[in-house]
Amino acid sequence: MRLGRPNQMPRRDPQLTLSLPTPCGWGGCRPGAGRKPGTNPSMRHRSREHLPRTAPAHVTLRVAEGVPSLRTVRISREIERTFSKGRSRPGFRLVHYSLQGNHAHLIVEAQDRQALGRGMMAIGSRVARAVNRVADRSGPVLADRYHVRLLRTPKEVRFALRYVLLNARHHAARTQTGGLGVVLDPASSARWFDGWRIQSSRGNEPSSPDSVRSPVARARTWLLTVGWRRHGLLDPTDVPGRSIRAARHTHDESRSRRTRNPPRGRR
C-alpha cells in the first residue's frame, strides 16, 4: 500500500463562475462618459507640453463673468503698477502684455514648465488683487486655467508680437468703420516696445514711459531680441486679422455673385 506525502495539500475544487447581471450602463470607462462641456467650455486639465528655455510663449488669461473690464483706466493703471513690481522672478519674465475687456494676452519667457507655472500663478494673483482692490470687490477674477502657445520660430514670434501689441486695434476694427489713427494702446506694453517701424502717438496716457517704471522685463531669448526682426519691424497702423477678413469678404462676394449669375452650360 502506497501512502501519500504527509505535507501534500488537498486538491481544491475549481472556482465556480458566477452569472452576474448585465451592467445597466452607469459608471465605468465608456465612450461619451464624463461631464459634458457647456456653451463656453473651460480649459482641460492636461499636462503642459515641454517648454524649452529658448522659446517664448504666448499666454492668454480669461476673466470670469461679472468682473469689470480690464481696460478701465483705473484698473489698467493698477495692473501696470503691479506688473512693474513682479515683472521678473527666478526663471520667469513678463516681456509684453495687452489688456482687453474680458481677457489678457501675455508674452513671457520661462526657464522650464515649472517656472512658467509658478510665474503665471504670481501674475494671475497680481491681476486678481489689482482688480479687486480698484473695484472694491472680493472673489475670483480669472475664469480658469491659462492657455499657452509656444513660439518656436522667428515668424511665430513676430506674429504673436503683432497680435498682442495691436490687439486693441483688432477688436476696434470690428465696430469702427473709419480710420483708427496711429495711437499706441495705453492698456498694453506697446509704449515700451522698440520694434515699431514708424513713430506713433502714445495715446491719452499722462505719463511717458521714461518717467514710469517699465511693467515688463527686457527679453533675453534670441527669438524675442533678434530673430523676429528678420521678418521686418511692426507697423503701428496695422490691424491684425484685417487681411484675413478682407479675403473672406472677397470670397463671400464672389460666391454670391456666382449664385446670382450661374455660368451657362456648354451647348
MIDO-493499 format. One record per residue: residue in three letters; x, y, z of N, C-alpha, C, O in turn. Coordinates in steps of 0.05 Angstrom, whole numbers. Example, Ala and Ser with C-alpha at 12.3 -4.5 7.8 and 13.67 -1.06 7.14 Angstrom:
BEGIN
<ALA; <264; -114; 156>; <246; -90; 156>; <264; -66; 156>; <285; -66; 169>>
<SER; <257; -45; 142>; <273; -21; 143>; <258; 1; 157>; <268; 23; 161>>
// end
This chain:
BEGIN
<MET; <17; -24; 0>; <0; 0; 0>; <18; 25; 0>; <36; 27; 17>>
<ARG; <12; 43; -20>; <28; 68; -22>; <14; 90; -7>; <-10; 94; -10>>
<LEU; <29; 103; 9>; <18; 126; 25>; <26; 152; 11>; <48; 154; 0>>
<GLY; <8; 172; 12>; <14; 198; 1>; <34; 214; 18>; <41; 206; 40>>
<ARG; <43; 235; 6>; <62; 251; 21>; <48; 265; 44>; <26; 274; 42>>
<PRO; <62; 265; 67>; <49; 276; 91>; <44; 306; 89>; <25; 316; 101>>
<ASN; <60; 321; 74>; <57; 350; 72>; <41; 359; 47>; <40; 383; 41>>
<GLN; <30; 341; 33>; <16; 348; 8>; <-11; 360; 15>; <-26; 350; 31>>
<MET; <-17; 384; 2>; <-42; 399; 7>; <-64; 385; -8>; <-60; 375; -30>>
<PRO; <-88; 385; 4>; <-110; 373; -10>; <-117; 389; -36>; <-115; 414; -36>>
<ARG; <-125; 376; -56>; <-132; 388; -81>; <-159; 403; -78>; <-179; 393; -69>>
<ARG; <-158; 430; -88>; <-182; 446; -86>; <-200; 443; -110>; <-190; 437; -132>>
<ASP; <-225; 446; -106>; <-244; 446; -128>; <-241; 471; -145>; <-236; 492; -133>>
<PRO; <-246; 470; -171>; <-244; 495; -187>; <-265; 515; -179>; <-287; 508; -171>>
<GLN; <-258; 541; -181>; <-276; 563; -174>; <-299; 564; -193>; <-296; 563; -218>>
<LEU; <-323; 568; -182>; <-347; 570; -198>; <-349; 597; -211>; <-342; 617; -199>>
<THR; <-360; 598; -235>; <-364; 624; -249>; <-392; 634; -242>; <-412; 620; -247>>
<LEU; <-394; 658; -231>; <-420; 669; -224>; <-432; 684; -248>; <-418; 697; -263>>
<SER; <-457; 680; -251>; <-472; 694; -272>; <-483; 720; -261>; <-505; 721; -250>>
<LEU; <-467; 742; -265>; <-476; 768; -255>; <-494; 782; -275>; <-492; 776; -299>>
<PRO; <-511; 800; -266>; <-529; 814; -285>; <-513; 833; -303>; <-491; 842; -295>>
<THR; <-523; 839; -326>; <-510; 857; -345>; <-510; 885; -334>; <-531; 894; -324>>
<PRO; <-488; 899; -335>; <-487; 927; -325>; <-508; 944; -339>; <-515; 941; -362>>
<CYS; <-519; 963; -323>; <-541; 980; -333>; <-531; 1003; -350>; <-547; 1017; -362>>
<GLY; <-504; 1007; -351>; <-494; 1029; -368>; <-485; 1054; -352>; <-477; 1073; -365>>
<TRP; <-486; 1053; -326>; <-478; 1076; -310>; <-450; 1070; -298>; <-444; 1048; -289>>
<GLY; <-432; 1090; -299>; <-406; 1087; -287>; <-387; 1072; -305>; <-395; 1058; -324>>
<GLY; <-361; 1074; -299>; <-341; 1060; -314>; <-332; 1075; -338>; <-343; 1096; -346>>
<CYS; <-311; 1065; -351>; <-300; 1078; -374>; <-315; 1069; -399>; <-317; 1045; -405>>
<ARG; <-327; 1088; -413>; <-342; 1082; -437>; <-342; 1106; -455>; <-337; 1128; -445>>
<PRO; <-348; 1103; -480>; <-349; 1126; -498>; <-370; 1146; -490>; <-393; 1139; -484>>
<GLY; <-363; 1172; -489>; <-382; 1193; -482>; <-386; 1197; -453>; <-403; 1213; -444>>
<ALA; <-370; 1183; -436>; <-373; 1186; -407>; <-362; 1213; -398>; <-345; 1225; -411>>
<GLY; <-370; 1222; -374>; <-359; 1246; -362>; <-377; 1270; -366>; <-398; 1269; -379>>
<ARG; <-369; 1291; -354>; <-385; 1316; -354>; <-384; 1328; -382>; <-362; 1330; -394>>
<LYS; <-406; 1337; -392>; <-408; 1348; -419>; <-401; 1378; -418>; <-409; 1392; -400>>
<PRO; <-385; 1387; -438>; <-377; 1416; -438>; <-402; 1433; -445>; <-419; 1425; -460>>
<GLY; <-402; 1457; -433>; <-424; 1475; -438>; <-419; 1493; -463>; <-403; 1486; -480>>
<THR; <-433; 1515; -464>; <-430; 1533; -486>; <-403; 1547; -486>; <-393; 1555; -507>>
<ASN; <-391; 1550; -463>; <-365; 1563; -460>; <-347; 1545; -444>; <-342; 1551; -421>>
<PRO; <-337; 1524; -456>; <-321; 1504; -440>; <-295; 1516; -430>; <-283; 1533; -443>>
<SER; <-287; 1506; -407>; <-262; 1515; -395>; <-239; 1499; -406>; <-242; 1479; -420>>
<MET; <-214; 1508; -398>; <-190; 1494; -407>; <-189; 1466; -394>; <-195; 1463; -370>>
<ARG; <-182; 1446; -409>; <-180; 1419; -399>; <-154; 1416; -382>; <-133; 1428; -389>>
<HIS; <-156; 1400; -361>; <-133; 1397; -343>; <-115; 1375; -355>; <-115; 1352; -346>>
<ARG; <-99; 1383; -375>; <-80; 1365; -387>; <-52; 1374; -380>; <-48; 1398; -373>>
<SER; <-33; 1356; -381>; <-5; 1363; -375>; <5; 1383; -396>; <1; 1379; -420>>
<ARG; <20; 1403; -387>; <31; 1422; -405>; <55; 1409; -420>; <69; 1392; -410>>
<GLU; <58; 1417; -445>; <80; 1406; -461>; <107; 1417; -451>; <108; 1438; -437>>
<HIS; <128; 1404; -459>; <155; 1412; -451>; <161; 1440; -461>; <155; 1446; -484>>
<LEU; <172; 1457; -444>; <178; 1484; -452>; <208; 1488; -453>; <222; 1489; -432>>
<PRO; <220; 1490; -477>; <249; 1496; -479>; <254; 1525; -470>; <238; 1543; -475>>
<ARG; <277; 1529; -458>; <284; 1556; -448>; <289; 1576; -470>; <291; 1600; -465>>
<THR; <293; 1566; -494>; <299; 1584; -517>; <273; 1594; -531>; <275; 1611; -549>>
<ALA; <250; 1583; -523>; <225; 1590; -537>; <207; 1606; -518>; <200; 1597; -497>>
<PRO; <200; 1631; -526>; <180; 1646; -510>; <152; 1633; -514>; <149; 1615; -530>>
<ALA; <133; 1644; -499>; <106; 1633; -500>; <86; 1655; -501>; <90; 1677; -489>>
<HIS; <64; 1650; -515>; <41; 1668; -516>; <20; 1657; -497>; <9; 1635; -502>>
<VAL; <13; 1672; -476>; <-6; 1662; -455>; <-31; 1680; -456>; <-29; 1704; -458>>
<THR; <-53; 1667; -453>; <-79; 1681; -452>; <-93; 1675; -426>; <-96; 1652; -418>>
<LEU; <-101; 1697; -412>; <-117; 1694; -387>; <-145; 1704; -393>; <-149; 1725; -405>>
<ARG; <-164; 1688; -384>; <-192; 1695; -388>; <-204; 1703; -361>; <-199; 1690; -340>>
<VAL; <-221; 1724; -361>; <-233; 1736; -337>; <-260; 1724; -333>; <-275; 1718; -352>>
<ALA; <-268; 1720; -308>; <-294; 1709; -301>; <-316; 1729; -307>; <-311; 1753; -310>>
<GLU; <-340; 1719; -309>; <-363; 1736; -314>; <-369; 1753; -289>; <-365; 1745; -266>>
<GLY; <-378; 1777; -294>; <-384; 1796; -273>; <-360; 1813; -263>; <-364; 1830; -246>>
<VAL; <-336; 1808; -274>; <-313; 1823; -267>; <-312; 1848; -285>; <-317; 1846; -308>>
<PRO; <-305; 1871; -273>; <-303; 1895; -290>; <-283; 1893; -312>; <-265; 1876; -311>>
<SER; <-286; 1909; -333>; <-268; 1907; -356>; <-239; 1914; -347>; <-234; 1933; -332>>
<LEU; <-221; 1899; -358>; <-192; 1904; -352>; <-182; 1929; -365>; <-161; 1940; -358>>
<ARG; <-197; 1940; -385>; <-189; 1964; -399>; <-199; 1990; -385>; <-194; 2012; -395>>
<THR; <-213; 1987; -362>; <-219; 2010; -346>; <-193; 2025; -339>; <-173; 2012; -332>>
<VAL; <-193; 2051; -340>; <-169; 2066; -337>; <-156; 2060; -310>; <-132; 2055; -308>>
<ARG; <-171; 2060; -288>; <-160; 2056; -262>; <-150; 2027; -259>; <-129; 2023; -247>>
<ILE; <-164; 2008; -270>; <-155; 1980; -268>; <-130; 1975; -285>; <-111; 1962; -275>>
<SER; <-129; 1986; -309>; <-106; 1982; -326>; <-81; 1995; -314>; <-59; 1984; -316>>
<ARG; <-84; 2018; -301>; <-61; 2031; -289>; <-52; 2016; -264>; <-28; 2014; -258>>
<GLU; <-71; 2005; -249>; <-64; 1989; -225>; <-49; 1963; -234>; <-30; 1955; -220>>
<ILE; <-59; 1950; -255>; <-45; 1927; -265>; <-17; 1934; -275>; <2; 1919; -270>>
<GLU; <-15; 1956; -288>; <12; 1965; -297>; <31; 1970; -274>; <54; 1963; -275>>
<ARG; <20; 1981; -252>; <37; 1987; -229>; <45; 1961; -215>; <68; 1958; -207>>
<THR; <27; 1941; -213>; <34; 1916; -200>; <52; 1899; -218>; <68; 1884; -208>>
<PHE; <50; 1902; -244>; <68; 1887; -262>; <96; 1898; -259>; <116; 1883; -261>>
<SER; <99; 1924; -254>; <126; 1935; -252>; <141; 1924; -227>; <165; 1925; -226>>
<LYS; <126; 1914; -208>; <138; 1902; -184>; <143; 1872; -187>; <160; 1860; -174>>
<GLY; <128; 1859; -205>; <131; 1830; -207>; <136; 1821; -236>; <128; 1799; -244>>
<ARG; <149; 1838; -252>; <153; 1831; -280>; <174; 1809; -284>; <174; 1796; -304>>
<SER; <191; 1805; -264>; <212; 1785; -266>; <215; 1770; -240>; <213; 1782; -218>>
<ARG; <220; 1744; -242>; <225; 1727; -219>; <244; 1706; -229>; <248; 1703; -253>>
<PRO; <256; 1690; -211>; <276; 1670; -220>; <264; 1651; -240>; <245; 1636; -235>>
<GLY; <276; 1651; -264>; <267; 1633; -286>; <243; 1642; -301>; <233; 1627; -318>>
<PHE; <233; 1666; -296>; <208; 1676; -310>; <210; 1706; -314>; <219; 1721; -297>>
<ARG; <201; 1714; -338>; <200; 1743; -345>; <175; 1749; -361>; <168; 1735; -380>>
<LEU; <161; 1771; -353>; <139; 1781; -368>; <150; 1802; -388>; <160; 1823; -380>>
<VAL; <148; 1796; -414>; <161; 1812; -434>; <141; 1832; -447>; <149; 1855; -451>>
<HIS; <117; 1824; -452>; <97; 1842; -463>; <69; 1833; -454>; <65; 1810; -446>>
<TYR; <50; 1851; -455>; <23; 1845; -448>; <3; 1863; -462>; <11; 1885; -472>>
<SER; <-22; 1855; -462>; <-44; 1872; -473>; <-69; 1864; -458>; <-76; 1841; -455>>
<LEU; <-83; 1885; -447>; <-107; 1880; -432>; <-131; 1886; -449>; <-133; 1908; -462>>
<GLN; <-150; 1868; -450>; <-176; 1872; -464>; <-198; 1870; -444>; <-194; 1867; -420>>
<GLY; <-223; 1872; -453>; <-245; 1873; -435>; <-247; 1849; -416>; <-249; 1853; -392>>
<ASN; <-247; 1826; -428>; <-251; 1801; -412>; <-228; 1782; -414>; <-231; 1758; -407>>
<HIS; <-205; 1790; -424>; <-182; 1773; -426>; <-157; 1789; -428>; <-158; 1813; -433>>
<ALA; <-134; 1776; -425>; <-108; 1789; -427>; <-89; 1771; -442>; <-89; 1746; -439>>
<HIS; <-73; 1783; -459>; <-52; 1769; -474>; <-25; 1776; -462>; <-19; 1799; -457>>
<LEU; <-8; 1756; -458>; <19; 1759; -447>; <39; 1745; -465>; <33; 1724; -477>>
<ILE; <62; 1756; -467>; <85; 1742; -479>; <106; 1740; -457>; <115; 1760; -447>>
<VAL; <114; 1716; -451>; <132; 1711; -429>; <155; 1693; -437>; <154; 1680; -458>>
<GLU; <176; 1694; -421>; <198; 1676; -423>; <201; 1660; -397>; <199; 1672; -375>>
<ALA; <205; 1634; -399>; <208; 1617; -376>; <230; 1597; -380>; <235; 1588; -402>>
<GLN; <243; 1590; -358>; <265; 1571; -359>; <255; 1542; -365>; <268; 1528; -380>>
<ASP; <232; 1535; -354>; <221; 1508; -359>; <191; 1510; -352>; <180; 1531; -347>>
<ARG; <179; 1486; -353>; <150; 1485; -348>; <142; 1493; -320>; <122; 1506; -315>>
<GLN; <159; 1484; -301>; <153; 1491; -273>; <156; 1521; -268>; <140; 1533; -254>>
<ALA; <176; 1533; -280>; <179; 1562; -276>; <156; 1577; -289>; <148; 1598; -279>>
<LEU; <147; 1567; -312>; <123; 1580; -324>; <99; 1578; -306>; <84; 1598; -304>>
<GLY; <94; 1555; -294>; <71; 1552; -277>; <73; 1570; -253>; <53; 1583; -245>>
<ARG; <96; 1572; -240>; <99; 1589; -217>; <97; 1619; -224>; <85; 1635; -210>>
<GLY; <109; 1626; -247>; <107; 1654; -256>; <79; 1662; -263>; <70; 1684; -256>>
<MET; <64; 1645; -277>; <36; 1652; -283>; <18; 1652; -259>; <-2; 1666; -258>>
<MET; <25; 1636; -239>; <10; 1637; -214>; <13; 1664; -201>; <-6; 1676; -190>>
<ALA; <38; 1674; -201>; <43; 1701; -190>; <30; 1723; -206>; <19; 1742; -194>>
<ILE; <31; 1721; -233>; <18; 1741; -250>; <-12; 1741; -246>; <-24; 1762; -243>>
<GLY; <-24; 1717; -245>; <-53; 1715; -240>; <-61; 1727; -214>; <-82; 1740; -212>>
<SER; <-45; 1722; -193>; <-51; 1733; -167>; <-50; 1764; -167>; <-66; 1777; -154>>
<ARG; <-30; 1775; -181>; <-27; 1804; -182>; <-51; 1816; -197>; <-61; 1837; -189>>
<VAL; <-59; 1804; -219>; <-82; 1814; -234>; <-107; 1813; -217>; <-122; 1833; -216>>
<ALA; <-112; 1791; -203>; <-136; 1788; -186>; <-136; 1809; -164>; <-157; 1822; -158>>
<ARG; <-114; 1812; -150>; <-113; 1831; -128>; <-116; 1860; -138>; <-129; 1876; -125>>
<ALA; <-104; 1866; -161>; <-107; 1893; -172>; <-136; 1899; -179>; <-146; 1921; -173>>
<VAL; <-150; 1881; -192>; <-178; 1885; -200>; <-195; 1888; -175>; <-211; 1906; -173>>
<ASN; <-192; 1870; -156>; <-209; 1871; -132>; <-203; 1896; -115>; <-221; 1907; -102>>
<ARG; <-178; 1905; -115>; <-171; 1929; -100>; <-184; 1954; -112>; <-194; 1970; -97>>
<VAL; <-183; 1956; -138>; <-195; 1980; -151>; <-225; 1979; -151>; <-238; 1999; -146>>
<ALA; <-237; 1956; -156>; <-266; 1953; -158>; <-279; 1949; -131>; <-303; 1947; -129>>
<ASP; <-263; 1948; -110>; <-274; 1944; -82>; <-292; 1919; -81>; <-315; 1920; -72>>
<ARG; <-281; 1897; -90>; <-296; 1872; -91>; <-278; 1850; -80>; <-254; 1854; -75>>
<SER; <-290; 1826; -78>; <-275; 1803; -69>; <-284; 1779; -86>; <-305; 1780; -99>>
<GLY; <-268; 1758; -86>; <-276; 1734; -101>; <-257; 1730; -124>; <-239; 1746; -129>>
<PRO; <-261; 1708; -139>; <-243; 1701; -161>; <-246; 1721; -184>; <-268; 1732; -188>>
<VAL; <-225; 1725; -198>; <-224; 1743; -221>; <-220; 1727; -247>; <-233; 1733; -267>>
<LEU; <-202; 1708; -247>; <-196; 1692; -271>; <-216; 1669; -273>; <-224; 1658; -253>>
<ALA; <-223; 1663; -298>; <-243; 1643; -303>; <-233; 1614; -299>; <-245; 1598; -285>>
<ASP; <-210; 1608; -311>; <-200; 1581; -310>; <-170; 1581; -315>; <-157; 1602; -311>>
<ARG; <-159; 1559; -323>; <-130; 1557; -328>; <-123; 1574; -352>; <-139; 1581; -369>>
<TYR; <-98; 1582; -352>; <-88; 1598; -374>; <-82; 1580; -399>; <-76; 1557; -396>>
<HIS; <-84; 1592; -422>; <-78; 1578; -447>; <-50; 1587; -456>; <-45; 1611; -456>>
<VAL; <-33; 1569; -463>; <-6; 1575; -471>; <0; 1564; -498>; <-8; 1541; -505>>
<ARG; <15; 1579; -514>; <24; 1570; -540>; <53; 1577; -544>; <61; 1600; -541>>
<LEU; <70; 1557; -549>; <98; 1561; -552>; <104; 1575; -579>; <91; 1569; -599>>
<LEU; <124; 1592; -579>; <133; 1606; -603>; <161; 1596; -610>; <180; 1603; -596>>
<ARG; <163; 1580; -630>; <187; 1566; -636>; <204; 1578; -658>; <227; 1572; -661>>
<THR; <191; 1594; -675>; <205; 1605; -698>; <204; 1636; -698>; <186; 1647; -685>>
<PRO; <222; 1650; -712>; <220; 1679; -713>; <194; 1689; -724>; <184; 1710; -716>>
<LYS; <183; 1675; -744>; <158; 1684; -756>; <135; 1682; -736>; <117; 1699; -735>>
<GLU; <135; 1661; -720>; <114; 1658; -700>; <116; 1679; -679>; <96; 1690; -669>>
<VAL; <141; 1687; -671>; <145; 1708; -651>; <135; 1734; -662>; <122; 1750; -648>>
<ARG; <141; 1741; -687>; <132; 1766; -699>; <102; 1767; -700>; <90; 1788; -695>>
<PHE; <90; 1745; -708>; <61; 1744; -710>; <48; 1748; -682>; <28; 1762; -679>>
<ALA; <60; 1736; -661>; <49; 1739; -634>; <53; 1768; -624>; <35; 1778; -612>>
<LEU; <76; 1780; -629>; <80; 1808; -621>; <60; 1826; -635>; <48; 1844; -622>>
<ARG; <56; 1822; -660>; <37; 1838; -676>; <8; 1835; -665>; <-6; 1854; -662>>
<TYR; <1; 1810; -658>; <-26; 1805; -648>; <-30; 1816; -620>; <-51; 1827; -615>>
<VAL; <-10; 1814; -603>; <-13; 1822; -575>; <-13; 1853; -573>; <-31; 1865; -561>>
<LEU; <7; 1865; -585>; <11; 1894; -582>; <-10; 1910; -597>; <-16; 1933; -590>>
<LEU; <-22; 1898; -618>; <-42; 1912; -634>; <-69; 1899; -631>; <-87; 1902; -648>>
<ASN; <-73; 1885; -609>; <-98; 1871; -605>; <-122; 1890; -601>; <-144; 1883; -609>>
<ALA; <-118; 1913; -590>; <-139; 1932; -587>; <-149; 1942; -614>; <-173; 1946; -618>>
<ARG; <-131; 1945; -633>; <-139; 1953; -660>; <-154; 1930; -674>; <-172; 1935; -690>>
<HIS; <-147; 1906; -667>; <-161; 1883; -678>; <-190; 1882; -670>; <-208; 1877; -686>>
<HIS; <-196; 1889; -644>; <-223; 1889; -634>; <-238; 1914; -643>; <-262; 1913; -648>>
<ALA; <-224; 1937; -644>; <-237; 1962; -653>; <-245; 1961; -682>; <-265; 1973; -689>>
<ALA; <-230; 1946; -698>; <-236; 1945; -727>; <-263; 1931; -732>; <-275; 1935; -753>>
<ARG; <-272; 1915; -712>; <-298; 1902; -716>; <-322; 1920; -713>; <-343; 1915; -724>>
<THR; <-318; 1942; -698>; <-340; 1960; -692>; <-338; 1987; -705>; <-358; 2000; -710>>
<GLN; <-313; 1996; -712>; <-310; 2022; -725>; <-307; 2018; -755>; <-295; 1999; -765>>
<THR; <-318; 2038; -770>; <-316; 2037; -799>; <-295; 2057; -809>; <-285; 2054; -831>>
<GLY; <-289; 2078; -793>; <-270; 2098; -802>; <-242; 2090; -795>; <-236; 2067; -787>>
<GLY; <-223; 2109; -799>; <-195; 2104; -792>; <-191; 2102; -763>; <-204; 2115; -747>>
<LEU; <-171; 2086; -755>; <-165; 2082; -727>; <-143; 2100; -717>; <-138; 2101; -693>>
<GLY; <-129; 2114; -735>; <-107; 2131; -726>; <-82; 2115; -719>; <-82; 2091; -722>>
<VAL; <-62; 2129; -711>; <-37; 2116; -703>; <-32; 2123; -674>; <-16; 2141; -667>>
<VAL; <-45; 2108; -656>; <-43; 2112; -627>; <-37; 2086; -614>; <-51; 2066; -619>>
<LEU; <-17; 2085; -598>; <-10; 2061; -583>; <-30; 2056; -561>; <-40; 2074; -548>>
<ASP; <-35; 2030; -557>; <-55; 2023; -537>; <-44; 2028; -509>; <-24; 2017; -501>>
<PRO; <-58; 2046; -493>; <-48; 2052; -466>; <-51; 2029; -446>; <-38; 2029; -425>>
<ALA; <-68; 2009; -453>; <-72; 1986; -435>; <-55; 1963; -444>; <-64; 1940; -444>>
<SER; <-31; 1969; -452>; <-12; 1948; -462>; <16; 1958; -457>; <21; 1980; -447>>
<SER; <35; 1941; -464>; <63; 1949; -462>; <74; 1960; -488>; <98; 1960; -493>>
<ALA; <56; 1969; -506>; <65; 1979; -532>; <83; 2004; -529>; <100; 2008; -547>>
<ARG; <80; 2019; -508>; <96; 2043; -504>; <125; 2036; -498>; <143; 2053; -502>>
<TRP; <130; 2012; -489>; <158; 2004; -482>; <169; 1986; -504>; <191; 1974; -500>>
<PHE; <156; 1983; -526>; <165; 1966; -548>; <182; 1983; -567>; <174; 2005; -575>>
<ASP; <206; 1973; -574>; <225; 1988; -591>; <226; 1977; -619>; <246; 1982; -633>>
<GLY; <206; 1962; -628>; <207; 1950; -654>; <187; 1961; -673>; <179; 1947; -692>>
<TRP; <178; 1986; -668>; <159; 1999; -687>; <173; 2009; -711>; <196; 2019; -710>>
<ARG; <160; 2008; -734>; <172; 2017; -759>; <172; 2047; -761>; <190; 2059; -771>>
<ILE; <150; 2060; -750>; <148; 2089; -751>; <141; 2098; -723>; <131; 2083; -707>>
<GLN; <146; 2124; -717>; <139; 2135; -691>; <109; 2141; -691>; <98; 2151; -710>>
<SER; <97; 2135; -668>; <68; 2139; -666>; <62; 2153; -640>; <78; 2156; -622>>
<SER; <37; 2163; -638>; <27; 2176; -614>; <24; 2156; -591>; <18; 2133; -596>>
<ARG; <27; 2165; -567>; <26; 2147; -544>; <-1; 2148; -530>; <-3; 2139; -507>>
<GLY; <-21; 2158; -543>; <-48; 2157; -532>; <-53; 2178; -511>; <-39; 2199; -510>>
<ASN; <-73; 2173; -494>; <-81; 2192; -474>; <-68; 2187; -447>; <-77; 2198; -426>>
<GLU; <-46; 2172; -446>; <-32; 2166; -421>; <-18; 2191; -412>; <-1; 2202; -427>>
<PRO; <-23; 2201; -387>; <-10; 2226; -379>; <20; 2223; -374>; <34; 2243; -376>>
<SER; <29; 2200; -368>; <58; 2196; -361>; <72; 2183; -384>; <60; 2166; -398>>
<SER; <96; 2190; -389>; <112; 2178; -411>; <126; 2153; -400>; <130; 2151; -376>>
<PRO; <135; 2136; -418>; <149; 2112; -409>; <175; 2118; -395>; <184; 2102; -379>>
<ASP; <187; 2141; -400>; <213; 2148; -387>; <209; 2155; -358>; <227; 2151; -342>>
<SER; <185; 2165; -351>; <180; 2173; -323>; <167; 2152; -306>; <163; 2156; -282>>
<VAL; <159; 2130; -318>; <145; 2108; -304>; <163; 2083; -307>; <174; 2077; -328>>
<ARG; <165; 2068; -285>; <180; 2043; -286>; <166; 2024; -305>; <142; 2020; -304>>
<SER; <181; 2011; -321>; <170; 1993; -341>; <156; 1969; -328>; <167; 1957; -309>>
<PRO; <132; 1962; -337>; <118; 1939; -325>; <127; 1913; -337>; <117; 1892; -329>>
<VAL; <145; 1914; -357>; <154; 1889; -370>; <185; 1887; -367>; <198; 1908; -364>>
<ALA; <194; 1863; -369>; <223; 1858; -367>; <236; 1857; -395>; <222; 1853; -415>>
<ARG; <262; 1861; -396>; <276; 1860; -421>; <279; 1831; -430>; <286; 1814; -415>>
<ALA; <273; 1826; -456>; <274; 1799; -466>; <303; 1790; -467>; <322; 1806; -471>>
<ARG; <307; 1764; -465>; <334; 1752; -465>; <337; 1731; -487>; <360; 1725; -495>>
<THR; <315; 1719; -495>; <318; 1698; -516>; <324; 1711; -543>; <317; 1734; -549>>
<TRP; <338; 1695; -560>; <346; 1705; -586>; <321; 1710; -603>; <321; 1729; -619>>
<LEU; <300; 1694; -600>; <276; 1698; -616>; <263; 1725; -611>; <252; 1737; -630>>
<LEU; <263; 1734; -586>; <249; 1759; -579>; <267; 1783; -581>; <257; 1806; -582>>
<THR; <293; 1780; -583>; <311; 1802; -586>; <320; 1807; -614>; <321; 1830; -623>>
<VAL; <327; 1786; -629>; <338; 1789; -656>; <322; 1775; -677>; <317; 1785; -698>>
<GLY; <314; 1750; -671>; <303; 1733; -691>; <279; 1744; -706>; <278; 1743; -730>>
<TRP; <259; 1754; -691>; <235; 1763; -704>; <239; 1787; -722>; <224; 1791; -741>>
<ARG; <260; 1803; -717>; <265; 1827; -733>; <273; 1820; -762>; <272; 1837; -779>>
<ARG; <282; 1796; -767>; <289; 1788; -794>; <266; 1788; -813>; <269; 1789; -837>>
<HIS; <241; 1788; -802>; <217; 1789; -819>; <206; 1817; -820>; <184; 1820; -830>>
<GLY; <220; 1837; -810>; <211; 1864; -812>; <199; 1875; -786>; <187; 1860; -770>>
<LEU; <202; 1901; -781>; <191; 1914; -758>; <161; 1916; -760>; <150; 1911; -781>>
<LEU; <148; 1922; -737>; <119; 1923; -737>; <109; 1951; -744>; <122; 1971; -738>>
<ASP; <86; 1952; -757>; <73; 1977; -766>; <51; 1983; -746>; <33; 1967; -743>>
<PRO; <52; 2006; -731>; <31; 2012; -712>; <4; 2017; -724>; <-16; 2018; -709>>
<THR; <3; 2022; -750>; <-23; 2026; -764>; <-36; 2000; -773>; <-58; 2000; -783>>
<ASP; <-22; 1978; -769>; <-32; 1952; -778>; <-55; 1943; -760>; <-58; 1951; -737>>
<VAL; <-73; 1926; -772>; <-95; 1914; -757>; <-93; 1884; -760>; <-97; 1874; -782>>
<PRO; <-87; 1869; -739>; <-85; 1840; -741>; <-111; 1828; -750>; <-133; 1835; -740>>
<GLY; <-110; 1810; -769>; <-133; 1796; -779>; <-148; 1811; -801>; <-168; 1801; -812>>
<ARG; <-139; 1835; -808>; <-154; 1850; -829>; <-151; 1837; -856>; <-171; 1836; -871>>
<SER; <-128; 1827; -863>; <-124; 1815; -889>; <-141; 1789; -891>; <-151; 1783; -912>>
<ILE; <-143; 1775; -869>; <-159; 1750; -869>; <-189; 1757; -873>; <-202; 1744; -888>>
<ARG; <-198; 1778; -858>; <-226; 1785; -862>; <-231; 1796; -890>; <-252; 1790; -901>>
<ALA; <-212; 1811; -901>; <-216; 1821; -928>; <-217; 1798; -948>; <-234; 1799; -966>>
<ALA; <-199; 1779; -945>; <-200; 1756; -964>; <-226; 1740; -961>; <-237; 1730; -981>>
<ARG; <-235; 1737; -936>; <-261; 1723; -932>; <-284; 1738; -944>; <-302; 1726; -955>>
<HIS; <-284; 1765; -941>; <-305; 1781; -953>; <-305; 1779; -983>; <-326; 1777; -995>>
<THR; <-281; 1780; -995>; <-279; 1777; -1024>; <-289; 1750; -1033>; <-303; 1747; -1054>>
<HIS; <-283; 1729; -1018>; <-292; 1702; -1025>; <-322; 1700; -1023>; <-335; 1688; -1040>>
<ASP; <-334; 1713; -1002>; <-363; 1712; -999>; <-377; 1727; -1022>; <-397; 1718; -1032>>
<GLU; <-365; 1750; -1030>; <-377; 1765; -1052>; <-376; 1749; -1078>; <-395; 1749; -1093>>
<SER; <-353; 1736; -1083>; <-351; 1720; -1107>; <-371; 1697; -1107>; <-382; 1690; -1128>>
<ARG; <-375; 1685; -1084>; <-394; 1663; -1083>; <-422; 1673; -1088>; <-438; 1660; -1103>>
<SER; <-430; 1696; -1076>; <-457; 1706; -1080>; <-460; 1715; -1109>; <-482; 1712; -1120>>
<ARG; <-439; 1725; -1122>; <-441; 1733; -1150>; <-445; 1709; -1168>; <-460; 1710; -1187>>
<ARG; <-431; 1687; -1161>; <-435; 1663; -1177>; <-463; 1651; -1173>; <-474; 1638; -1191>>
<THR; <-474; 1655; -1149>; <-501; 1645; -1143>; <-522; 1660; -1159>; <-541; 1649; -1170>>
<ARG; <-518; 1687; -1160>; <-537; 1703; -1175>; <-535; 1699; -1205>; <-555; 1699; -1219>>
<ASN; <-510; 1696; -1215>; <-505; 1692; -1243>; <-491; 1666; -1248>; <-467; 1666; -1252>>
<PRO; <-506; 1644; -1249>; <-492; 1618; -1253>; <-481; 1616; -1281>; <-493; 1627; -1299>>
<PRO; <-458; 1603; -1284>; <-447; 1600; -1311>; <-464; 1584; -1330>; <-477; 1564; -1321>>
<ARG; <-465; 1591; -1355>; <-481; 1577; -1374>; <-467; 1551; -1382>; <-443; 1548; -1384>>
<GLY; <-484; 1531; -1386>; <-474; 1505; -1393>; <-465; 1504; -1422>; <-473; 1520; -1438>>
<ARG; <-449; 1485; -1428>; <-439; 1482; -1456>; <-462; 1472; -1474>; <-478; 1456; -1466>>
<ARG; <-462; 1483; -1499>; <-482; 1476; -1518>; <-473; 1452; -1534>; <-488; 1442; -1552>>
// end
